[in-house]
């Protein structure tokens, strides 16, 4: 009886893992789409996938890190990717 139960659990875990591996975006929720931005300073453009996270929308950066959208996903993506250093420079001059 115990061996049979373990076999059933193992099959369930395997099926769940393979379904997640086929998912286009791994994480807490289904993919919500994508967001595209272009630099305000001529640093190029970038498109990131967006998903529903635990606390709202999240987007994936180039290295694979998921970050929360702070207000606008477009503004967050622009500030964290193509305009990162320009944003840092502007913030340092505000003080």
Protein Blocks (a to p, Z undefined) as FASTA:
>chain_A
ZZmmmmmmmmmmmmmmmmmmmpmbgcjbdcebdcddddfkonapadddddddfkbccddd
fkopacddehjaklmmmmmmmmmmmmmmmmmmmZZ
